[in-house]
Amino acid sequence: MTVSPVAAPRALLALAGLALLSGCTALPWTQSDADAELGCTALMAPIPASAIGLPSGGAVIETATLLPASGLTLTNPLPFIPPPPEAVVQPATPQFCKVVGAIQPVDPNAPPIRFQVNLPTRWNGRSLQLGGGGFNGVLVTGLGLPPSARIDLPSPLARGFVTVGTDSGHQNSPTVPLQAFALNDEALANFAHASYKKVRDLSVELMKRRYGQAPQRLYFMGSSEGGREGLTMAQRYPQDFDGIFARVPVIHWMGLQAAGTRMGATQLGDGWLAPADVKLVGQAVLAQCDALDRRVDGIVGDPQACHASFDPARLLCRAAKTLSCLTEAQVQALRTLHSPYEFSFPLANGVRSYPGWAWGGEAASGTGPVGGYVSWQTGTARQTLPVSGTSSRAWLYGSGAIQYFVLRDGNADPSRFKPEEHAQRVGEISQLMDSTDPDLSAFRARGGKLVLSEHLADYAQSPYAGIAYYRAVVAKMGQETADDFLRLYTTPGADHVGTGAPVGVDMLDVLVQWVEHGRAPQDLVQVDLEPVPPFPVMTSRPMCRWPAVQRYRGHGDPVRASSYECARDN
């Protein structure tokens, strides 16, 4: 279904006007169609290595195409069931110049870094770089909505932002393991941090050529691996971005992969939890913990209180295994998932453990590449080595990371992995991949603003990792200083991809308001919208600044944010 620009909902037009007033489309640069065509074609010239702040072979532009404006399109987001909110629409686009190319490597055996830069004819002087996901290897086009975006609002490109994306310096192949690129040092460094810096610099050069000036403000938004990338930019390249939103970021990458490998290894044998077992656990968790936030609504509103009160041993079989109980091995697997992964030596920035998972994500029934607890943590059959199509995503990701990043041997047995036996290499990977540096003083000094968001029903990574990082920043820099440039929000009931609870919020405008107008965000409102125009609000909830918790007031419409408070008394 396509909605033409003429027939676009009036709400979209009104909201676009609000964006104009709020600063999201201020002072546009524009030109005629004929000049736009010429200006786009002129971008085909190669970009020298001198324009890119890290070593490279320069960049080649493969295509530079002026594309006409297009209307909003509803998409079929399969295989995600239910889909992430931002996956249900392909937003309308303005006239823009689509530039696709590749940054050439220094090492002739390393793959190139592919990129796409979208330059609107009507430019607001800003750019937005978007992060990737998983192990990347797929080109981020920059044409969709950013993480947690409200689907009733214009895309960043439609607001006048130049949008930027990359594959991070390798291209996935169905015949090659996802992590095999890490055997090449340059490809590994590109995935860790270098590609995002290189593409950022390249995009600035393209904006100078296209508009005659560099962008006034640069923003970065990413989720999961993309969230790690955003934090990496704040820590490694603090001068490069003005505002960053990192949703469910994989902050402690090495710890996550080790913990995922541990959980997978426990399910190679009798510890595997079948989908019916996961359903049983989810029901038991809700029975014990749903009411802790004063409302029974299918959401664990206070996972930390749930952690203190729920013990999976209550599901232990008294006799033979049935559908209503768990074996000792299964109970132990759950305890493993919800317990910290401890290292016997310090990793980057002195971190020595990865936190256990929160309770509450077990009820997530989604399917797809990263959707649902079963898809991520248990798989649809007992774990295998080598991994198979029925394996959990955590085992696929973790075991491959151990094989190719740490051991550099695709035939190694990750189930026997002991970090202390490879401490030097584990430390090297941690230094490359982990975004745990709490000293953000350089980022703050240049006026940077950083927003972190954790989903408390996340089954893919522990939301406590983000909370631990926030605490580390506060411990390093002080609460008052941290409050000047850093925010952490938590959303109970929301899973890794943003389903299960309302997550829609205009975080791009939040960043713009804070960076450019000094309007620091406090508690916000998140919405869940009907996935068809005009996208009416179905449910809304407060988005609370941590450590506040979302709590029902005891009266009022339970699907409205006004019926809840952000309680700060615990």
C-alpha positions as CSV (number, residue, x, y, z in Angstrom):
1,M,0.0,0.0,0.0
2,T,1.4,3.4,-1.0
3,V,0.1,6.7,0.4
4,S,0.8,9.5,-2.0
5,P,2.2,12.8,-0.8
6,V,-1.1,14.5,-1.6
7,A,-3.1,12.0,0.4
8,A,-0.7,11.9,3.3
9,P,-2.5,12.1,6.7
10,R,-3.0,15.6,7.9
11,A,-1.3,14.5,11.1
12,L,1.9,14.0,9.2
13,L,1.7,17.5,7.7
14,A,1.0,19.1,11.1
15,L,3.8,17.2,12.7
16,A,6.2,18.3,10.0
17,G,5.2,21.8,10.8
18,L,5.9,21.2,14.5
19,A,9.3,19.9,13.5
20,L,9.9,23.2,11.6
21,L,9.0,25.2,14.7
22,S,11.1,23.0,17.0
23,G,14.3,23.4,15.0
24,C,14.3,20.1,13.1
25,T,14.2,21.8,9.7
26,A,15.6,25.3,10.4
27,L,17.3,27.4,7.8
28,P,17.0,25.0,4.8
29,W,19.5,25.1,2.0
30,T,17.8,24.4,-1.3
31,Q,18.2,24.7,-5.1
32,S,16.3,24.1,-8.3
33,D,15.7,20.7,-9.9
34,A,18.1,21.4,-12.7
35,D,20.9,22.5,-10.3
36,A,20.1,19.6,-8.0
37,E,20.7,17.2,-10.9
38,L,24.0,18.8,-11.8
39,G,25.1,18.9,-8.2
40,C,24.3,15.3,-7.6
41,T,26.2,14.1,-10.7
42,A,29.2,16.2,-9.7
43,L,29.6,14.0,-6.6
44,M,31.0,11.1,-8.7
45,A,34.6,12.3,-8.3
46,P,36.7,10.1,-6.0
47,I,37.5,11.1,-2.5
48,P,41.2,11.1,-1.5
49,A,42.5,9.3,1.6
50,S,43.5,12.7,2.9
51,A,39.8,13.6,3.5
52,I,39.4,10.6,5.8
53,G,40.8,10.9,9.3
54,L,42.0,7.3,9.6
55,P,44.2,5.3,7.1
56,S,42.4,4.1,4.0
57,G,42.8,3.8,0.3
58,G,40.5,6.7,-0.4
59,A,36.9,6.3,-1.6
60,V,35.2,5.6,-4.9
61,I,31.7,6.8,-5.7
62,E,29.9,4.1,-7.6
63,T,26.6,5.9,-8.2
64,A,25.2,9.4,-7.5
65,T,21.5,9.5,-8.4
66,L,19.0,12.2,-7.9
67,L,15.7,10.5,-6.8
68,P,12.3,12.1,-6.8
69,A,10.1,12.5,-3.7
70,S,8.1,9.4,-2.8
71,G,5.2,8.6,-0.6
72,L,4.9,6.6,2.6
73,T,4.6,2.8,2.0
74,L,3.4,0.2,4.4
75,T,5.8,-2.8,4.5
76,N,5.5,-6.5,5.2
77,P,8.0,-6.9,8.0
78,L,8.1,-10.7,8.0
79,P,9.8,-12.7,9.4
80,F,9.3,-10.5,12.4
81,I,6.1,-11.4,14.3
82,P,5.3,-9.0,15.9
83,P,7.4,-6.5,14.0
84,P,9.5,-3.8,15.5
85,P,7.4,-0.6,15.3
86,E,9.8,1.2,12.8
87,A,9.6,-1.9,10.5
88,V,6.0,-1.4,9.6
89,V,6.5,1.6,7.3
90,Q,8.9,2.8,4.6
91,P,8.6,6.5,5.3
92,A,8.1,9.1,2.6
93,T,11.3,10.6,1.2
94,P,11.9,14.1,-0.4
95,Q,13.9,14.7,-3.5
96,F,17.5,13.6,-2.6
97,C,20.8,12.6,-4.1
98,K,21.6,9.0,-3.2
99,V,25.4,8.4,-3.2
100,V,26.7,4.8,-2.9
101,G,30.3,3.8,-2.9
102,A,33.2,2.2,-1.1
103,I,36.1,3.2,1.0
104,Q,39.1,1.2,-0.2
105,P,41.2,-0.7,2.4
106,V,44.9,-0.3,3.1
107,D,45.4,-4.1,3.3
108,P,44.6,-5.5,-0.2
109,N,43.1,-8.6,1.5
110,A,40.6,-6.6,3.5
111,P,37.1,-5.9,2.2
112,P,36.0,-2.4,1.4
113,I,33.7,-0.3,3.6
114,R,30.5,0.2,1.7
115,F,28.4,3.3,2.4
116,Q,25.3,5.2,1.4
117,V,24.9,8.9,1.9
118,N,21.5,10.5,1.2
119,L,21.7,14.3,0.6
120,P,18.3,16.1,0.4
121,T,17.8,18.9,-2.0
122,R,16.3,20.9,0.9
123,W,19.0,20.6,3.6
124,N,18.7,21.7,7.2
125,G,22.4,21.8,7.9
126,R,22.5,18.6,9.9
127,S,23.4,15.0,9.4
128,L,22.4,11.8,11.0
129,Q,24.5,8.6,10.9
130,L,22.7,5.4,11.7
131,G,24.2,2.3,13.3
132,G,24.0,-1.3,12.3
133,G,23.0,-4.6,14.0
134,G,24.4,-8.0,14.9
135,F,27.7,-8.4,13.1
136,N,26.7,-5.9,10.4
137,G,27.8,-6.9,6.9
138,V,24.6,-5.4,5.5
139,L,24.5,-1.9,4.1
140,V,22.5,0.5,6.3
141,T,20.7,2.7,3.7
142,G,19.7,5.5,6.0
143,L,16.2,5.7,4.4
144,G,14.2,4.2,7.2
145,L,13.2,5.4,10.6
146,P,15.7,5.5,13.5
147,P,15.4,3.4,16.6
148,S,12.2,3.9,18.6
149,A,10.9,6.5,16.2
150,R,7.2,7.3,16.1
151,I,5.9,5.9,12.8
152,D,3.6,8.9,12.4
153,L,6.5,11.4,12.1
154,P,8.6,12.2,9.0
155,S,11.8,10.4,8.5
156,P,15.1,12.2,9.3
157,L,15.7,12.5,5.5
158,A,12.3,14.1,5.1
159,R,13.1,16.6,7.9
160,G,16.1,17.7,5.9
161,F,18.9,15.7,7.5
162,V,21.6,14.1,5.4
163,T,21.5,10.5,6.4
164,V,24.4,8.1,6.5
165,G,24.9,4.4,6.7
166,T,27.6,1.7,6.2
167,D,28.1,-2.1,6.3
168,S,31.1,-1.5,8.6
169,G,33.6,-2.9,6.2
170,H,32.5,-6.4,5.3
171,Q,29.7,-8.1,3.4
172,N,27.8,-11.1,4.6
173,S,27.6,-14.2,2.6
174,P,25.2,-17.2,3.2
175,T,28.2,-19.6,2.7
176,V,30.6,-17.9,5.1
177,P,30.2,-17.7,8.9
178,L,29.0,-14.3,10.1
179,Q,32.2,-13.7,12.1
180,A,34.8,-14.9,9.7
181,F,35.7,-11.4,8.6
182,A,37.4,-10.9,12.0
183,L,40.3,-13.1,10.8
184,N,41.5,-10.0,8.9
185,D,42.9,-7.3,11.3
186,E,41.7,-4.3,9.2
187,A,38.2,-5.7,8.8
188,L,38.1,-6.4,12.5
189,A,39.2,-2.8,13.4
190,N,36.7,-1.4,10.9
191,F,33.9,-3.4,12.6
192,A,35.1,-2.4,16.0
193,H,35.3,1.4,15.5
194,A,37.2,2.6,12.4
195,S,34.6,2.3,9.7
196,Y,32.1,4.6,11.5
197,K,34.8,7.3,11.8
198,K,35.9,6.8,8.2
199,V,32.3,7.0,6.9
200,R,31.5,10.0,9.1
201,D,34.5,11.9,7.6
202,L,33.6,10.8,4.1
203,S,30.0,12.0,4.5
204,V,31.3,15.4,5.7
205,E,33.4,15.7,2.6
206,L,30.4,14.9,0.4
207,M,28.3,17.6,2.2
208,K,31.1,20.1,1.6
209,R,31.0,19.3,-2.1
210,R,27.2,19.2,-2.3
211,Y,26.3,22.2,-0.2
212,G,29.5,24.2,-0.1
213,Q,29.8,23.8,3.7
214,A,30.2,21.2,6.4
215,P,27.2,20.3,8.5
216,Q,26.5,22.5,11.5
217,R,25.5,19.6,13.7
218,L,26.1,15.8,13.4
219,Y,24.0,13.2,15.2
220,F,24.3,9.4,15.6
221,M,21.5,7.0,16.5
222,G,21.8,3.2,16.8
223,S,20.3,0.2,18.5
224,S,22.0,-3.0,19.9
225,E,25.3,-3.2,17.9
226,G,24.4,0.2,16.5
227,G,24.1,1.5,20.1
228,R,27.6,0.2,20.8
229,E,28.8,2.1,17.8
230,G,27.2,5.3,19.1
231,L,28.9,4.9,22.5
232,T,32.2,4.0,20.7
233,M,32.0,7.3,18.8
234,A,31.5,9.3,22.1
235,Q,34.4,7.5,23.7
236,R,37.0,7.1,20.9
237,Y,36.1,10.1,18.6
238,P,34.5,12.6,21.0
239,Q,34.8,15.5,18.5
240,D,32.9,13.9,15.8
241,F,29.2,14.0,16.9
242,D,27.1,16.5,18.8
243,G,24.3,14.2,19.9
244,I,24.1,10.4,20.3
245,F,21.2,8.0,21.0
246,A,22.2,4.5,22.0
247,R,19.3,2.1,22.4
248,V,19.8,-1.3,24.1
249,P,23.6,-0.9,23.3
250,V,25.9,-3.9,23.4
251,I,28.2,-2.0,25.8
252,H,30.3,-4.9,27.1
253,W,30.7,-6.8,23.8
254,M,33.2,-9.4,25.0
255,G,31.2,-10.2,28.1
256,L,28.0,-10.6,26.1
257,Q,29.6,-13.1,23.7
258,A,31.2,-15.1,26.6
259,A,27.8,-15.2,28.4
260,G,26.0,-16.2,25.3
261,T,28.5,-19.0,24.7
262,R,28.1,-20.1,28.3
263,M,24.3,-20.2,27.9
264,G,24.5,-22.1,24.6
265,A,26.9,-24.6,26.1
266,T,24.5,-25.4,29.0
267,Q,21.9,-26.3,26.4
268,L,24.0,-28.7,24.3
269,G,22.7,-31.4,26.7
270,D,19.8,-31.8,29.1
271,G,19.7,-28.1,30.0
272,W,17.9,-27.1,26.8
273,L,14.5,-25.4,27.3
274,A,11.9,-26.3,24.7
275,P,9.5,-23.6,23.6
276,A,6.8,-25.1,25.9
277,D,9.3,-24.8,28.8
278,V,10.0,-21.2,28.0
279,K,6.2,-20.5,28.0
280,L,6.0,-22.2,31.5
281,V,8.7,-20.0,32.8
282,G,7.2,-16.9,31.4
283,Q,3.8,-17.7,33.0
284,A,5.5,-18.3,36.4
285,V,7.5,-15.1,36.2
286,L,4.4,-13.0,35.5
287,A,2.4,-14.8,38.3
288,Q,5.2,-13.8,40.7
289,C,6.2,-10.4,39.5
290,D,3.5,-8.8,37.4
291,A,1.8,-7.1,40.3
292,L,5.0,-5.6,41.7
293,D,4.3,-2.3,39.9
294,R,0.7,-2.2,41.3
295,R,-0.9,-3.4,38.1
296,V,-1.4,-6.8,36.5
297,D,-0.9,-6.1,32.8
298,G,1.4,-8.8,31.5
299,I,4.5,-6.6,32.1
300,V,7.2,-7.0,34.7
301,G,7.4,-3.4,35.7
302,D,10.1,-3.8,38.3
303,P,12.6,-6.5,37.1
304,Q,15.0,-5.9,40.0
305,A,12.4,-6.6,42.5
306,C,11.4,-9.7,40.5
307,H,15.0,-10.9,40.6
308,A,14.9,-10.8,44.4
309,S,11.6,-12.7,44.6
310,F,11.5,-15.2,41.8
311,D,13.5,-18.5,42.0
312,P,13.2,-20.9,39.0
313,A,13.6,-23.8,41.5
314,R,9.9,-23.5,42.3
315,L,9.3,-25.1,38.9
316,L,11.5,-28.1,39.6
317,C,9.9,-31.5,38.9
318,R,9.2,-33.6,41.9
319,A,9.3,-36.7,39.8
320,A,9.4,-37.3,36.0
321,K,9.6,-34.4,33.6
322,T,6.2,-33.0,32.5
323,L,5.0,-29.9,30.7
324,S,4.3,-28.3,34.0
325,C,7.8,-28.6,35.5
326,L,11.5,-28.3,34.8
327,T,14.5,-30.6,35.3
328,E,17.4,-29.8,37.5
329,A,19.5,-29.1,34.4
330,Q,16.9,-26.7,33.0
331,V,16.7,-24.8,36.3
332,Q,20.5,-24.6,36.3
333,A,20.4,-23.2,32.7
334,L,18.0,-20.5,33.8
335,R,20.2,-19.6,36.8
336,T,23.2,-19.5,34.5
337,L,21.4,-16.9,32.3
338,H,20.4,-14.7,35.2
339,S,23.8,-14.8,36.9
340,P,26.8,-12.6,36.1
341,Y,29.6,-14.0,33.9
342,E,32.7,-13.4,36.0
343,F,36.2,-13.0,34.5
344,S,39.2,-13.8,36.6
345,F,41.1,-10.9,35.2
346,P,40.2,-7.3,34.3
347,L,39.0,-6.5,30.8
348,A,39.0,-3.0,29.2
349,N,38.5,-0.2,31.7
350,G,38.8,-2.6,34.6
351,V,35.5,-4.4,34.0
352,R,35.5,-7.9,35.4
353,S,31.9,-9.2,34.9
354,Y,28.9,-9.2,32.6
355,P,25.6,-8.9,34.4
356,G,22.9,-11.6,34.3
357,W,19.7,-11.1,32.4
358,A,16.5,-9.6,33.8
359,W,13.4,-11.6,34.3
360,G,10.4,-10.6,32.1
361,G,11.5,-11.3,28.5
362,E,10.4,-15.0,28.6
363,A,6.9,-14.1,27.6
364,A,8.1,-12.5,24.3
365,S,6.7,-14.7,21.6
366,G,8.2,-13.0,18.6
367,T,10.0,-14.8,15.8
368,G,12.5,-13.8,13.2
369,P,16.2,-13.1,13.1
370,V,16.3,-11.4,16.4
371,G,12.8,-11.5,17.6
372,G,11.6,-13.5,20.6
373,Y,13.1,-15.2,23.6
374,V,13.1,-18.7,22.0
375,S,14.7,-17.3,18.8
376,W,17.4,-15.6,20.9
377,Q,18.1,-17.7,24.0
378,T,17.0,-21.3,23.5
379,G,16.3,-22.1,19.8
380,T,13.7,-24.5,18.6
381,A,15.8,-27.6,19.3
382,R,18.7,-28.6,21.5
383,Q,21.9,-26.6,20.7
384,T,24.4,-28.2,18.3
385,L,28.0,-27.7,17.3
386,P,28.4,-26.6,14.6
387,V,25.4,-24.3,15.0
388,S,22.3,-25.1,12.9
389,G,19.1,-23.3,11.8
390,T,17.4,-24.4,15.0
391,S,20.2,-22.9,17.2
392,S,19.6,-19.9,19.4
393,R,20.9,-16.5,18.2
394,A,23.0,-16.2,21.4
395,W,24.8,-19.5,20.7
396,L,25.2,-18.5,17.0
397,Y,26.7,-15.2,17.9
398,G,28.6,-16.1,21.0
399,S,30.2,-19.3,19.7
400,G,31.2,-17.7,16.4
401,A,32.7,-14.7,18.2
402,I,34.8,-17.0,20.4
403,Q,36.0,-19.0,17.3
404,Y,36.8,-16.1,15.0
405,F,37.5,-13.1,17.2
406,V,39.3,-14.8,20.1
407,L,40.6,-18.2,19.0
408,R,40.9,-17.3,15.3
409,D,40.0,-20.9,14.4
410,G,36.6,-21.8,12.9
411,N,37.0,-25.4,14.0
412,A,37.7,-24.7,17.6
413,D,35.2,-26.0,20.2
414,P,33.6,-22.9,21.9
415,S,31.9,-25.1,24.5
416,R,35.4,-25.7,26.1
417,F,36.3,-22.0,26.0
418,K,38.0,-20.7,29.2
419,P,38.8,-17.0,29.1
420,E,41.7,-17.3,31.5
421,E,43.5,-19.6,29.1
422,H,43.4,-16.9,26.4
423,A,43.6,-13.8,28.7
424,Q,45.8,-11.8,26.4
425,R,43.6,-12.2,23.3
426,V,40.4,-11.7,25.3
427,G,41.9,-8.5,26.6
428,E,42.8,-7.3,23.1
429,I,39.3,-8.0,21.8
430,S,37.8,-6.2,24.9
431,Q,40.0,-3.2,24.1
432,L,38.8,-3.2,20.5
433,M,35.1,-4.0,21.0
434,D,33.9,-2.9,24.5
435,S,32.4,0.5,24.9
436,T,32.9,0.7,28.6
437,D,35.1,3.8,29.0
438,P,33.4,5.9,31.7
439,D,35.5,9.0,31.0
440,L,33.4,11.1,28.7
441,S,34.9,14.4,29.6
442,A,36.2,15.2,26.1
443,F,32.7,14.5,24.7
444,R,31.1,16.7,27.3
445,A,33.7,19.4,26.8
446,R,32.7,19.8,23.1
447,G,29.0,20.1,24.1
448,G,28.1,16.5,23.3
449,K,24.8,15.0,24.6
450,L,24.3,11.3,25.1
451,V,21.0,9.4,25.7
452,L,21.0,5.8,26.7
453,S,17.9,3.6,26.6
454,E,17.5,0.1,28.1
455,H,14.5,-2.2,27.5
456,L,14.0,-4.2,30.7
457,A,12.5,-7.3,29.0
458,D,15.5,-7.5,26.7
459,Y,16.3,-11.2,26.0
460,A,19.3,-10.5,23.7
461,Q,21.5,-8.6,26.1
462,S,21.4,-7.7,29.7
463,P,19.8,-4.2,30.4
464,Y,21.8,-4.2,33.6
465,A,25.0,-3.7,31.4
466,G,23.7,-0.2,30.4
467,I,22.8,0.6,34.0
468,A,26.2,-0.5,35.2
469,Y,27.8,1.7,32.6
470,Y,25.7,4.7,33.6
471,R,26.8,4.2,37.2
472,A,30.4,4.0,36.1
473,V,30.2,7.3,34.3
474,V,28.6,8.9,37.4
475,A,31.3,7.4,39.7
476,K,34.0,8.8,37.4
477,M,32.6,12.2,36.6
478,G,30.1,12.9,39.4
479,Q,26.3,13.1,39.3
480,E,26.0,16.8,38.6
481,T,28.5,16.6,35.7
482,A,26.8,13.5,34.3
483,D,23.4,15.2,34.5
484,D,24.7,18.0,32.3
485,F,25.2,15.7,29.2
486,L,23.9,12.2,29.9
487,R,20.5,10.5,30.3
488,L,19.5,6.9,31.0
489,Y,16.0,5.8,30.4
490,T,14.5,2.3,31.1
491,T,11.3,0.8,29.5
492,P,9.7,-2.1,31.4
493,G,8.1,-4.8,29.2
494,A,9.9,-3.8,26.0
495,D,12.0,-6.5,24.4
496,H,15.2,-6.1,22.3
497,V,13.5,-5.0,19.1
498,G,11.0,-2.7,20.8
499,T,7.8,-4.8,21.1
500,G,5.9,-5.8,24.2
501,A,5.4,-2.2,25.5
502,P,5.2,1.3,23.9
503,V,8.7,2.6,22.8
504,G,7.8,5.2,20.2
505,V,9.4,8.6,21.0
506,D,10.9,11.3,18.8
507,M,14.4,10.9,20.2
508,L,15.9,12.8,17.3
509,D,14.1,15.9,18.3
510,V,15.0,15.3,21.9
511,L,18.6,15.4,20.9
512,V,18.2,18.5,18.7
513,Q,16.4,20.3,21.5
514,W,19.1,19.4,24.0
515,V,22.2,20.0,21.8
516,E,21.0,23.2,20.0
517,H,18.6,24.8,22.5
518,G,19.8,23.6,25.9
519,R,16.4,21.9,26.7
520,A,17.5,18.9,28.8
521,P,15.1,16.0,28.6
522,Q,13.3,14.8,31.7
523,D,10.7,12.1,31.9
524,L,9.2,11.5,28.4
525,V,6.2,9.7,26.9
526,Q,6.4,6.6,24.7
527,V,3.6,5.5,22.4
528,D,2.4,2.4,20.6
529,L,0.6,3.4,17.4
530,E,-1.8,1.6,15.1
531,P,0.4,0.5,12.2
532,V,-1.9,2.0,9.5
533,P,-2.5,5.7,8.6
534,P,-3.3,8.0,10.3
535,F,-1.4,5.9,13.0
536,P,-3.7,6.7,16.1
537,V,-2.2,6.1,19.5
538,M,-3.2,2.8,21.0
539,T,-1.2,2.9,24.2
540,S,1.2,5.3,25.9
541,R,3.4,5.0,28.9
542,P,5.9,7.3,30.6
543,M,9.6,6.9,29.7
544,C,11.2,7.3,33.0
545,R,14.7,8.7,33.7
546,W,16.6,6.0,35.7
547,P,16.4,5.2,38.6
548,A,12.7,6.1,38.5
549,V,10.3,3.2,37.9
550,Q,7.0,3.3,36.0
551,R,4.1,2.8,38.5
552,Y,0.3,2.8,38.0
553,R,-1.4,5.5,40.0
554,G,-4.2,3.2,41.0
555,H,-6.8,5.1,38.9
556,G,-7.3,6.3,35.3
557,D,-7.2,4.7,31.9
558,P,-4.4,2.0,32.0
559,V,-3.5,2.6,28.4
560,R,-2.7,6.2,28.9
561,A,0.6,7.6,30.2
562,S,-1.1,10.0,32.5
563,S,-2.3,7.1,34.6
564,Y,1.3,6.3,35.6
565,E,4.0,8.0,37.5
566,C,7.8,7.8,37.4
567,A,8.3,6.8,41.1
568,R,11.6,7.8,42.6
569,D,11.0,6.5,46.2
570,N,12.7,3.2,45.9
